[in-house]
Amino acid sequence: MRTCDRFARIKSGYEQDITYLRNHSQRSADAKAAKTSATNALAVKSCMAKALGRHFAACLICG
């Protein structure tokens, strides 16, 4: 599958956010914030999938 530079930028931005949230939830495992961060990581992953799907459908290089 061939993708463009914008696809890679969108994906890397979301992956940074997901990594940050997962690391935060692991660092503060016993806190209430850990569960919130883990839940937010799943939500961001879902948003990433939607954003990449929209991009893939609209982009002439990717789609």
mmCIF file of the N, C-alpha and C atoms, coordinates in Angstrom:
data_MODEL
# 
_entry.id   MODEL 
# 
loop_
_atom_site.group_PDB 
_atom_site.id 
_atom_site.type_symbol 
_atom_site.label_atom_id 
_atom_site.label_alt_id 
_atom_site.label_comp_id 
_atom_site.label_asym_id 
_atom_site.label_entity_id 
_atom_site.label_seq_id 
_atom_site.pdbx_PDB_ins_code 
_atom_site.Cartn_x 
_atom_site.Cartn_y 
_atom_site.Cartn_z 
_atom_site.occupancy 
_atom_site.B_iso_or_equiv 
_atom_site.pdbx_formal_charge 
_atom_site.auth_seq_id 
_atom_site.auth_comp_id 
_atom_site.auth_asym_id 
_atom_site.auth_atom_id 
_atom_site.pdbx_PDB_model_num 
ATOM 1   N N  . MET A 1 1  ? 0.849   -1.171 0.000  1.00 0.00 ? 1  MET A N  1 
ATOM 2   C CA . MET A 1 1  ? 0.000   0.000  0.000  1.00 0.00 ? 1  MET A CA 1 
ATOM 3   C C  . MET A 1 1  ? 0.898   1.238  0.000  1.00 0.00 ? 1  MET A C  1 
ATOM 4   N N  . ARG A 1 2  ? 0.669   2.106  -0.948 1.00 0.00 ? 2  ARG A N  1 
ATOM 5   C CA . ARG A 1 2  ? 1.442   3.336  -1.056 1.00 0.00 ? 2  ARG A CA 1 
ATOM 6   C C  . ARG A 1 2  ? 0.705   4.458  -0.335 1.00 0.00 ? 2  ARG A C  1 
ATOM 7   N N  . THR A 1 3  ? 1.424   5.190  0.493  1.00 0.00 ? 3  THR A N  1 
ATOM 8   C CA . THR A 1 3  ? 0.812   6.300  1.225  1.00 0.00 ? 3  THR A CA 1 
ATOM 9   C C  . THR A 1 3  ? 1.646   7.561  1.017  1.00 0.00 ? 3  THR A C  1 
ATOM 10  N N  . CYS A 1 4  ? 1.036   8.693  1.251  1.00 0.00 ? 4  CYS A N  1 
ATOM 11  C CA . CYS A 1 4  ? 1.709   9.977  1.072  1.00 0.00 ? 4  CYS A CA 1 
ATOM 12  C C  . CYS A 1 4  ? 2.317   10.454 2.392  1.00 0.00 ? 4  CYS A C  1 
ATOM 13  N N  . ASP A 1 5  ? 3.024   11.585 2.307  1.00 0.00 ? 5  ASP A N  1 
ATOM 14  C CA . ASP A 1 5  ? 3.674   12.148 3.492  1.00 0.00 ? 5  ASP A CA 1 
ATOM 15  C C  . ASP A 1 5  ? 2.654   12.620 4.520  1.00 0.00 ? 5  ASP A C  1 
ATOM 16  N N  . ARG A 1 6  ? 1.538   13.146 4.059  1.00 0.00 ? 6  ARG A N  1 
ATOM 17  C CA . ARG A 1 6  ? 0.522   13.640 4.997  1.00 0.00 ? 6  ARG A CA 1 
ATOM 18  C C  . ARG A 1 6  ? -0.050  12.501 5.831  1.00 0.00 ? 6  ARG A C  1 
ATOM 19  N N  . PHE A 1 7  ? -0.265  11.338 5.209  1.00 0.00 ? 7  PHE A N  1 
ATOM 20  C CA . PHE A 1 7  ? -0.740  10.158 5.919  1.00 0.00 ? 7  PHE A CA 1 
ATOM 21  C C  . PHE A 1 7  ? 0.227   9.813  7.044  1.00 0.00 ? 7  PHE A C  1 
ATOM 22  N N  . ALA A 1 8  ? 1.523   9.827  6.738  1.00 0.00 ? 8  ALA A N  1 
ATOM 23  C CA . ALA A 1 8  ? 2.537   9.509  7.746  1.00 0.00 ? 8  ALA A CA 1 
ATOM 24  C C  . ALA A 1 8  ? 2.542   10.535 8.871  1.00 0.00 ? 8  ALA A C  1 
ATOM 25  N N  . ARG A 1 9  ? 2.373   11.825 8.533  1.00 0.00 ? 9  ARG A N  1 
ATOM 26  C CA . ARG A 1 9  ? 2.342   12.867 9.571  1.00 0.00 ? 9  ARG A CA 1 
ATOM 27  C C  . ARG A 1 9  ? 1.129   12.709 10.477 1.00 0.00 ? 9  ARG A C  1 
ATOM 28  N N  . ILE A 1 10 ? -0.018  12.421 9.885  1.00 0.00 ? 10 ILE A N  1 
ATOM 29  C CA . ILE A 1 10 ? -1.237  12.233 10.686 1.00 0.00 ? 10 ILE A CA 1 
ATOM 30  C C  . ILE A 1 10 ? -1.041  11.044 11.632 1.00 0.00 ? 10 ILE A C  1 
ATOM 31  N N  . LYS A 1 11 ? -0.549  9.946  11.085 1.00 0.00 ? 11 LYS A N  1 
ATOM 32  C CA . LYS A 1 11 ? -0.366  8.732  11.878 1.00 0.00 ? 11 LYS A CA 1 
ATOM 33  C C  . LYS A 1 11 ? 0.651   8.935  12.997 1.00 0.00 ? 11 LYS A C  1 
ATOM 34  N N  . SER A 1 12 ? 1.775   9.580  12.695 1.00 0.00 ? 12 SER A N  1 
ATOM 35  C CA . SER A 1 12 ? 2.803   9.754  13.726 1.00 0.00 ? 12 SER A CA 1 
ATOM 36  C C  . SER A 1 12 ? 2.327   10.678 14.845 1.00 0.00 ? 12 SER A C  1 
ATOM 37  N N  . GLY A 1 13 ? 1.538   11.694 14.509 1.00 0.00 ? 13 GLY A N  1 
ATOM 38  C CA . GLY A 1 13 ? 1.001   12.582 15.541 1.00 0.00 ? 13 GLY A CA 1 
ATOM 39  C C  . GLY A 1 13 ? 0.091   11.848 16.505 1.00 0.00 ? 13 GLY A C  1 
ATOM 40  N N  . TYR A 1 14 ? -0.803  11.048 15.962 1.00 0.00 ? 14 TYR A N  1 
ATOM 41  C CA . TYR A 1 14 ? -1.692  10.271 16.821 1.00 0.00 ? 14 TYR A CA 1 
ATOM 42  C C  . TYR A 1 14 ? -0.918  9.229  17.625 1.00 0.00 ? 14 TYR A C  1 
ATOM 43  N N  . GLU A 1 15 ? 0.075   8.598  17.011 1.00 0.00 ? 15 GLU A N  1 
ATOM 44  C CA . GLU A 1 15 ? 0.846   7.590  17.731 1.00 0.00 ? 15 GLU A CA 1 
ATOM 45  C C  . GLU A 1 15 ? 1.624   8.196  18.895 1.00 0.00 ? 15 GLU A C  1 
ATOM 46  N N  . GLN A 1 16 ? 2.107   9.434  18.739 1.00 0.00 ? 16 GLN A N  1 
ATOM 47  C CA . GLN A 1 16 ? 2.774   10.115 19.849 1.00 0.00 ? 16 GLN A CA 1 
ATOM 48  C C  . GLN A 1 16 ? 1.812   10.315 21.013 1.00 0.00 ? 16 GLN A C  1 
ATOM 49  N N  . ASP A 1 17 ? 0.591   10.754 20.712 1.00 0.00 ? 17 ASP A N  1 
ATOM 50  C CA . ASP A 1 17 ? -0.404  10.967 21.763 1.00 0.00 ? 17 ASP A CA 1 
ATOM 51  C C  . ASP A 1 17 ? -0.754  9.661  22.463 1.00 0.00 ? 17 ASP A C  1 
ATOM 52  N N  . ILE A 1 18 ? -0.924  8.609  21.690 1.00 0.00 ? 18 ILE A N  1 
ATOM 53  C CA . ILE A 1 18 ? -1.275  7.305  22.264 1.00 0.00 ? 18 ILE A CA 1 
ATOM 54  C C  . ILE A 1 18 ? -0.149  6.808  23.165 1.00 0.00 ? 18 ILE A C  1 
ATOM 55  N N  . THR A 1 19 ? 1.087   6.938  22.712 1.00 0.00 ? 19 THR A N  1 
ATOM 56  C CA . THR A 1 19 ? 2.238   6.506  23.503 1.00 0.00 ? 19 THR A CA 1 
ATOM 57  C C  . THR A 1 19 ? 2.330   7.287  24.800 1.00 0.00 ? 19 THR A C  1 
ATOM 58  N N  . TYR A 1 20 ? 2.123   8.603  24.712 1.00 0.00 ? 20 TYR A N  1 
ATOM 59  C CA . TYR A 1 20 ? 2.164   9.438  25.918 1.00 0.00 ? 20 TYR A CA 1 
ATOM 60  C C  . TYR A 1 20 ? 1.101   8.991  26.923 1.00 0.00 ? 20 TYR A C  1 
ATOM 61  N N  . LEU A 1 21 ? -0.111  8.773  26.464 1.00 0.00 ? 21 LEU A N  1 
ATOM 62  C CA . LEU A 1 21 ? -1.198  8.386  27.368 1.00 0.00 ? 21 LEU A CA 1 
ATOM 63  C C  . LEU A 1 21 ? -0.957  7.007  27.975 1.00 0.00 ? 21 LEU A C  1 
ATOM 64  N N  . ARG A 1 22 ? -0.465  6.072  27.189 1.00 0.00 ? 22 ARG A N  1 
ATOM 65  C CA . ARG A 1 22 ? -0.177  4.734  27.719 1.00 0.00 ? 22 ARG A CA 1 
ATOM 66  C C  . ARG A 1 22 ? 0.946   4.777  28.745 1.00 0.00 ? 22 ARG A C  1 
ATOM 67  N N  . ASN A 1 23 ? 1.987   5.539  28.459 1.00 0.00 ? 23 ASN A N  1 
ATOM 68  C CA . ASN A 1 23 ? 3.093   5.657  29.418 1.00 0.00 ? 23 ASN A CA 1 
ATOM 69  C C  . ASN A 1 23 ? 2.629   6.310  30.714 1.00 0.00 ? 23 ASN A C  1 
ATOM 70  N N  . HIS A 1 24 ? 1.771   7.310  30.604 1.00 0.00 ? 24 HIS A N  1 
ATOM 71  C CA . HIS A 1 24 ? 1.255   7.967  31.802 1.00 0.00 ? 24 HIS A CA 1 
ATOM 72  C C  . HIS A 1 24 ? 0.439   6.988  32.635 1.00 0.00 ? 24 HIS A C  1 
ATOM 73  N N  . SER A 1 25 ? -0.359  6.161  31.974 1.00 0.00 ? 25 SER A N  1 
ATOM 74  C CA . SER A 1 25 ? -1.178  5.208  32.726 1.00 0.00 ? 25 SER A CA 1 
ATOM 75  C C  . SER A 1 25 ? -0.315  4.135  33.395 1.00 0.00 ? 25 SER A C  1 
ATOM 76  N N  . GLN A 1 26 ? 0.804   3.794  32.792 1.00 0.00 ? 26 GLN A N  1 
ATOM 77  C CA . GLN A 1 26 ? 1.692   2.808  33.398 1.00 0.00 ? 26 GLN A CA 1 
ATOM 78  C C  . GLN A 1 26 ? 2.485   3.399  34.562 1.00 0.00 ? 26 GLN A C  1 
ATOM 79  N N  . ARG A 1 27 ? 2.866   4.672  34.437 1.00 0.00 ? 27 ARG A N  1 
ATOM 80  C CA . ARG A 1 27 ? 3.634   5.315  35.516 1.00 0.00 ? 27 ARG A CA 1 
ATOM 81  C C  . ARG A 1 27 ? 2.802   5.475  36.781 1.00 0.00 ? 27 ARG A C  1 
ATOM 82  N N  . SER A 1 28 ? 1.546   5.804  36.615 1.00 0.00 ? 28 SER A N  1 
ATOM 83  C CA . SER A 1 28 ? 0.684   6.027  37.784 1.00 0.00 ? 28 SER A CA 1 
ATOM 84  C C  . SER A 1 28 ? -0.383  4.938  37.830 1.00 0.00 ? 28 SER A C  1 
ATOM 85  N N  . ALA A 1 29 ? 0.068   3.711  37.961 1.00 0.00 ? 29 ALA A N  1 
ATOM 86  C CA . ALA A 1 29 ? -0.813  2.553  37.842 1.00 0.00 ? 29 ALA A CA 1 
ATOM 87  C C  . ALA A 1 29 ? -1.924  2.510  38.899 1.00 0.00 ? 29 ALA A C  1 
ATOM 88  N N  . ASP A 1 30 ? -1.659  2.998  40.093 1.00 0.00 ? 30 ASP A N  1 
ATOM 89  C CA . ASP A 1 30 ? -2.655  2.892  41.160 1.00 0.00 ? 30 ASP A CA 1 
ATOM 90  C C  . ASP A 1 30 ? -3.597  4.093  41.231 1.00 0.00 ? 30 ASP A C  1 
ATOM 91  N N  . ALA A 1 31 ? -3.339  5.101  40.467 1.00 0.00 ? 31 ALA A N  1 
ATOM 92  C CA . ALA A 1 31 ? -4.135  6.328  40.547 1.00 0.00 ? 31 ALA A CA 1 
ATOM 93  C C  . ALA A 1 31 ? -5.357  6.250  39.633 1.00 0.00 ? 31 ALA A C  1 
ATOM 94  N N  . LYS A 1 32 ? -6.313  7.090  39.939 1.00 0.00 ? 32 LYS A N  1 
ATOM 95  C CA . LYS A 1 32 ? -7.514  7.172  39.123 1.00 0.00 ? 32 LYS A CA 1 
ATOM 96  C C  . LYS A 1 32 ? -7.186  7.712  37.729 1.00 0.00 ? 32 LYS A C  1 
ATOM 97  N N  . ALA A 1 33 ? -6.152  8.546  37.661 1.00 0.00 ? 33 ALA A N  1 
ATOM 98  C CA . ALA A 1 33 ? -5.731  9.132  36.387 1.00 0.00 ? 33 ALA A CA 1 
ATOM 99  C C  . ALA A 1 33 ? -5.215  8.072  35.418 1.00 0.00 ? 33 ALA A C  1 
ATOM 100 N N  . ALA A 1 34 ? -4.728  6.963  35.943 1.00 0.00 ? 34 ALA A N  1 
ATOM 101 C CA . ALA A 1 34 ? -4.222  5.896  35.082 1.00 0.00 ? 34 ALA A CA 1 
ATOM 102 C C  . ALA A 1 34 ? -5.345  5.287  34.252 1.00 0.00 ? 34 ALA A C  1 
ATOM 103 N N  . LYS A 1 35 ? -6.464  5.051  34.872 1.00 0.00 ? 35 LYS A N  1 
ATOM 104 C CA . LYS A 1 35 ? -7.596  4.486  34.146 1.00 0.00 ? 35 LYS A CA 1 
ATOM 105 C C  . LYS A 1 35 ? -8.112  5.485  33.107 1.00 0.00 ? 35 LYS A C  1 
ATOM 106 N N  . THR A 1 36 ? -8.135  6.750  33.472 1.00 0.00 ? 36 THR A N  1 
ATOM 107 C CA . THR A 1 36 ? -8.571  7.783  32.538 1.00 0.00 ? 36 THR A CA 1 
ATOM 108 C C  . THR A 1 36 ? -7.622  7.862  31.348 1.00 0.00 ? 36 THR A C  1 
ATOM 109 N N  . SER A 1 37 ? -6.332  7.812  31.593 1.00 0.00 ? 37 SER A N  1 
ATOM 110 C CA . SER A 1 37 ? -5.355  7.868  30.507 1.00 0.00 ? 37 SER A CA 1 
ATOM 111 C C  . SER A 1 37 ? -5.472  6.655  29.588 1.00 0.00 ? 37 SER A C  1 
ATOM 112 N N  . ALA A 1 38 ? -5.687  5.486  30.161 1.00 0.00 ? 38 ALA A N  1 
ATOM 113 C CA . ALA A 1 38 ? -5.843  4.287  29.351 1.00 0.00 ? 38 ALA A CA 1 
ATOM 114 C C  . ALA A 1 38 ? -7.100  4.373  28.487 1.00 0.00 ? 38 ALA A C  1 
ATOM 115 N N  . THR A 1 39 ? -8.172  4.889  29.059 1.00 0.00 ? 39 THR A N  1 
ATOM 116 C CA . THR A 1 39 ? -9.416  5.064  28.303 1.00 0.00 ? 39 THR A CA 1 
ATOM 117 C C  . THR A 1 39 ? -9.228  6.093  27.196 1.00 0.00 ? 39 THR A C  1 
ATOM 118 N N  . ASN A 1 40 ? -8.535  7.182  27.515 1.00 0.00 ? 40 ASN A N  1 
ATOM 119 C CA . ASN A 1 40 ? -8.276  8.208  26.511 1.00 0.00 ? 40 ASN A CA 1 
ATOM 120 C C  . ASN A 1 40 ? -7.390  7.682  25.388 1.00 0.00 ? 40 ASN A C  1 
ATOM 121 N N  . ALA A 1 41 ? -6.454  6.798  25.703 1.00 0.00 ? 41 ALA A N  1 
ATOM 122 C CA . ALA A 1 41 ? -5.604  6.202  24.675 1.00 0.00 ? 41 ALA A CA 1 
ATOM 123 C C  . ALA A 1 41 ? -6.441  5.396  23.687 1.00 0.00 ? 41 ALA A C  1 
ATOM 124 N N  . LEU A 1 42 ? -7.417  4.670  24.189 1.00 0.00 ? 42 LEU A N  1 
ATOM 125 C CA . LEU A 1 42 ? -8.305  3.921  23.295 1.00 0.00 ? 42 LEU A CA 1 
ATOM 126 C C  . LEU A 1 42 ? -9.152  4.853  22.435 1.00 0.00 ? 42 LEU A C  1 
ATOM 127 N N  . ALA A 1 43 ? -9.601  5.950  23.017 1.00 0.00 ? 43 ALA A N  1 
ATOM 128 C CA . ALA A 1 43 ? -10.398 6.919  22.266 1.00 0.00 ? 43 ALA A CA 1 
ATOM 129 C C  . ALA A 1 43 ? -9.562  7.580  21.175 1.00 0.00 ? 43 ALA A C  1 
ATOM 130 N N  . VAL A 1 44 ? -8.319  7.905  21.490 1.00 0.00 ? 44 VAL A N  1 
ATOM 131 C CA . VAL A 1 44 ? -7.435  8.528  20.505 1.00 0.00 ? 44 VAL A CA 1 
ATOM 132 C C  . VAL A 1 44 ? -7.123  7.539  19.381 1.00 0.00 ? 44 VAL A C  1 
ATOM 133 N N  . LYS A 1 45 ? -6.985  6.275  19.728 1.00 0.00 ? 45 LYS A N  1 
ATOM 134 C CA . LYS A 1 45 ? -6.731  5.251  18.705 1.00 0.00 ? 45 LYS A CA 1 
ATOM 135 C C  . LYS A 1 45 ? -7.912  5.155  17.746 1.00 0.00 ? 45 LYS A C  1 
ATOM 136 N N  . SER A 1 46 ? -9.105  5.249  18.275 1.00 0.00 ? 46 SER A N  1 
ATOM 137 C CA . SER A 1 46 ? -10.303 5.233  17.434 1.00 0.00 ? 46 SER A CA 1 
ATOM 138 C C  . SER A 1 46 ? -10.355 6.469  16.538 1.00 0.00 ? 46 SER A C  1 
ATOM 139 N N  . CYS A 1 47 ? -10.020 7.620  17.101 1.00 0.00 ? 47 CYS A N  1 
ATOM 140 C CA . CYS A 1 47 ? -9.991  8.861  16.313 1.00 0.00 ? 47 CYS A CA 1 
ATOM 141 C C  . CYS A 1 47 ? -8.939  8.777  15.211 1.00 0.00 ? 47 CYS A C  1 
ATOM 142 N N  . MET A 1 48 ? -7.812  8.149  15.514 1.00 0.00 ? 48 MET A N  1 
ATOM 143 C CA . MET A 1 48 ? -6.761  7.988  14.514 1.00 0.00 ? 48 MET A CA 1 
ATOM 144 C C  . MET A 1 48 ? -7.273  7.151  13.346 1.00 0.00 ? 48 MET A C  1 
ATOM 145 N N  . ALA A 1 49 ? -7.966  6.076  13.649 1.00 0.00 ? 49 ALA A N  1 
ATOM 146 C CA . ALA A 1 49 ? -8.493  5.215  12.597 1.00 0.00 ? 49 ALA A CA 1 
ATOM 147 C C  . ALA A 1 49 ? -9.485  5.978  11.711 1.00 0.00 ? 49 ALA A C  1 
ATOM 148 N N  . LYS A 1 50 ? -10.328 6.783  12.329 1.00 0.00 ? 50 LYS A N  1 
ATOM 149 C CA . LYS A 1 50 ? -11.290 7.572  11.556 1.00 0.00 ? 50 LYS A CA 1 
ATOM 150 C C  . LYS A 1 50 ? -10.587 8.604  10.689 1.00 0.00 ? 50 LYS A C  1 
ATOM 151 N N  . ALA A 1 51 ? -9.606  9.293  11.254 1.00 0.00 ? 51 ALA A N  1 
ATOM 152 C CA . ALA A 1 51 ? -8.888  10.328 10.506 1.00 0.00 ? 51 ALA A CA 1 
ATOM 153 C C  . ALA A 1 51 ? -8.112  9.730  9.339  1.00 0.00 ? 51 ALA A C  1 
ATOM 154 N N  . LEU A 1 52 ? -7.466  8.606  9.569  1.00 0.00 ? 52 LEU A N  1 
ATOM 155 C CA . LEU A 1 52 ? -6.720  7.966  8.490  1.00 0.00 ? 52 LEU A CA 1 
ATOM 156 C C  . LEU A 1 52 ? -7.657  7.419  7.421  1.00 0.00 ? 52 LEU A C  1 
ATOM 157 N N  . GLY A 1 53 ? -8.805  6.928  7.823  1.00 0.00 ? 53 GLY A N  1 
ATOM 158 C CA . GLY A 1 53 ? -9.800  6.457  6.855  1.00 0.00 ? 53 GLY A CA 1 
ATOM 159 C C  . GLY A 1 53 ? -10.323 7.586  5.987  1.00 0.00 ? 53 GLY A C  1 
ATOM 160 N N  . ARG A 1 54 ? -10.606 8.744  6.620  1.00 0.00 ? 54 ARG A N  1 
ATOM 161 C CA . ARG A 1 54 ? -11.059 9.906  5.852  1.00 0.00 ? 54 ARG A CA 1 
ATOM 162 C C  . ARG A 1 54 ? -9.979  10.371 4.886  1.00 0.00 ? 54 ARG A C  1 
ATOM 163 N N  . HIS A 1 55 ? -8.741  10.393 5.364  1.00 0.00 ? 55 HIS A N  1 
ATOM 164 C CA . HIS A 1 55 ? -7.646  10.811 4.500  1.00 0.00 ? 55 HIS A CA 1 
ATOM 165 C C  . HIS A 1 55 ? -7.479  9.848  3.336  1.00 0.00 ? 55 HIS A C  1 
ATOM 166 N N  . PHE A 1 56 ? -7.508  8.572  3.634  1.00 0.00 ? 56 PHE A N  1 
ATOM 167 C CA . PHE A 1 56 ? -7.326  7.544  2.602  1.00 0.00 ? 56 PHE A CA 1 
ATOM 168 C C  . PHE A 1 56 ? -8.405  7.652  1.524  1.00 0.00 ? 56 PHE A C  1 
ATOM 169 N N  . ALA A 1 57 ? -9.622  7.963  1.935  1.00 0.00 ? 57 ALA A N  1 
ATOM 170 C CA . ALA A 1 57 ? -10.725 8.077  0.980  1.00 0.00 ? 57 ALA A CA 1 
ATOM 171 C C  . ALA A 1 57 ? -10.599 9.322  0.102  1.00 0.00 ? 57 ALA A C  1 
ATOM 172 N N  . ALA A 1 58 ? -10.017 10.388 0.623  1.00 0.00 ? 58 ALA A N  1 
ATOM 173 C CA . ALA A 1 58 ? -9.975  11.646 -0.104 1.00 0.00 ? 58 ALA A CA 1 
ATOM 174 C C  . ALA A 1 58 ? -8.669  11.867 -0.869 1.00 0.00 ? 58 ALA A C  1 
ATOM 175 N N  . CYS A 1 59 ? -7.600  11.204 -0.479 1.00 0.00 ? 59 CYS A N  1 
ATOM 176 C CA . CYS A 1 59 ? -6.288  11.466 -1.045 1.00 0.00 ? 59 CYS A CA 1 
ATOM 177 C C  . CYS A 1 59 ? -6.121  10.745 -2.390 1.00 0.00 ? 59 CYS A C  1 
ATOM 178 N N  . LEU A 1 60 ? -5.583  11.452 -3.357 1.00 0.00 ? 60 LEU A N  1 
ATOM 179 C CA . LEU A 1 60 ? -5.363  10.863 -4.680 1.00 0.00 ? 60 LEU A CA 1 
ATOM 180 C C  . LEU A 1 60 ? -4.170  9.910  -4.687 1.00 0.00 ? 60 LEU A C  1 
ATOM 181 N N  . ILE A 1 61 ? -3.178  10.156 -3.857 1.00 0.00 ? 61 ILE A N  1 
ATOM 182 C CA . ILE A 1 61 ? -1.987  9.301  -3.815 1.00 0.00 ? 61 ILE A CA 1 
ATOM 183 C C  . ILE A 1 61 ? -2.279  8.021  -3.030 1.00 0.00 ? 61 ILE A C  1 
ATOM 184 N N  . CYS A 1 62 ? -2.919  8.159  -1.880 1.00 0.00 ? 62 CYS A N  1 
ATOM 185 C CA . CYS A 1 62 ? -3.183  6.997  -1.023 1.00 0.00 ? 62 CYS A CA 1 
ATOM 186 C C  . CYS A 1 62 ? -4.317  6.119  -1.558 1.00 0.00 ? 62 CYS A C  1 
ATOM 187 N N  . GLY A 1 63 ? -5.365  6.742  -2.013 1.00 0.00 ? 63 GLY A N  1 
ATOM 188 C CA . GLY A 1 63 ? -6.573  6.002  -2.381 1.00 0.00 ? 63 GLY A CA 1 
ATOM 189 C C  . GLY A 1 63 ? -6.602  5.677  -3.817 1.00 0.00 ? 63 GLY A C  1 
# 
